[in-house]
């Protein structure tokens, strides 16, 4: 849940003067929505970090499954399936490398770029 704070001093405690007007502890009267600033709560930040870690775990699990599938393809000498799986493996490994260096990187963008090449 996002909390409101004063745009000028950053304080989150207000005194209600009337229905349309509040006063911050710094003495500034807040009448418009633009006088406030939204602040993310710590629980919201933690939930975003949790989903990011969960996404990384899913990618690592998928990489492990892809490696076993690639081994099966090598045993069966299925060249076409081997090439598609190895390409997908490279994409996922590249995603993990980028995610560690840049958490805002998205897997969907990378997959779209690879698909557009073919």
N, C-alpha and C positions, 0 to 999 in steps of 0.2 A: 504494500500500500504506500502510495506517495503522500508525503506530508507537505504542507505549505509553510514557507518561511518568508520573512520580510526581504524584499529585493535589495534593500539598502543596507541593513545591518546583519541579516542572516538569522535573526532570532525567530524562534518558532512559537512564541507566546504572545497572544493578542488580548486586548480588552475590547469587548463589543460595546460600541457607543450607541448604535441603533441598527436597524435592519440592513442598511446598505453601507455601513461604515464601521471599521474597526481601527484600533490604535495599537501600534507596536510599542514595546517598552522603550524604544529609542525616541518616541514622541511623534513619529510620522503617522499621519492618518492614511489608511489604506482604503480606497474607495473603489478602485478598478481591479480587475483580475490581473492586469499587467503589473500591479504593484507587488504581487506575490512571486515567489520562486518555488518551483517544485523540487523536493528533495527525496531521493530514493531511500527507503528504509534499509536497515542492515539485513533483514530477512529476505527482502527482494533481491539484494545483491547476492546473498548466499544461494538463493534458488537459481539464479542465472548461472552461477558458478557450478552448481550441481548438475544442471542440464548440459553444460558444456563438458564436464567430466564424463557424464553418462554417454554423450555423443562420441567422445574419444574412445570409451570402452567398447562401444558397439563397433566402431571402425576397426579397433584392434582385433576383436572377435571375428569380424568379417575377413580381415587379412589372414588370420589363422585358417579359416575355412577355405579361403581361396588357395592358399598354399597346398593344402591337402588335395583339393580338386586338381590343381596343376600337376601334382605328383601322379594322380590317377590318369590324367591325360597323357603324360609322358609314358606311363606303362602301356596304355592303349594305343599310343602313337597317333593320337588325334591332333593333328597340327593346327587345324582351324580353331578348335575349341581352346587349345593351348594359347594361341595368339590373343584371343579375346579375353581370356582369364588373366593372362600376364599383363595386358594393357590395363585392365581394371585394377589389378594389384598395384601397378605403378601409380595409378591415379590416387588410390587410397593411401599409399605410402607418402606420396607427395603432399597429400592433404594433411597427414599427421605432421610432417616437417613444417609446413606453412602454419599450421594451427599452433605449434609450439612457439614459433617466432611472431605470429600475428594472429591473435585470437579472433579478430573480426573477419577472417578469411572464411569463405563459405564453400562447402563441398559442391553444392549445386552449380555454382559458377564454373568450377573446374570441369565437372562432368559435361556441361553444355559446350565448353570449349573443345573438349576431346571429341564429342559427338559431331560437332560442326566440321572438324577436320576430315572426318570420314564421310 
